[in-house]
């Protein structure tokens, strides 16, 4: 089964990574938990750079990924987080061809 995978890197303004995380927790975490089209999601702090957040998202399809970007929850997140970032995120979309199942 193929699916749509998205790799995102956010560079925060210096020293603002915890603030960015708090905004993500407030808006994105509940939206992702409630979205059946998010097959998997990892929100990670880069261990080598204190101002970098990396996320991996796996969606059921590219259409589902696009639909999530049009939700009110995502719009609220973007509005609140943008001033805390050093610039736009680096986003790479891919087609997942194989994955090892996770157990949690």
ABEGO torsion letter per residue (X at the ends): XBBBBBBBBBBBBBGAAAAAAAAAAAAAAAAAAABAABABBBBBBBAABAABBBBBBBBABAAAAAAAAABAAAAAAAAAAAAABAEBBBBBBBBBABBBBBAX
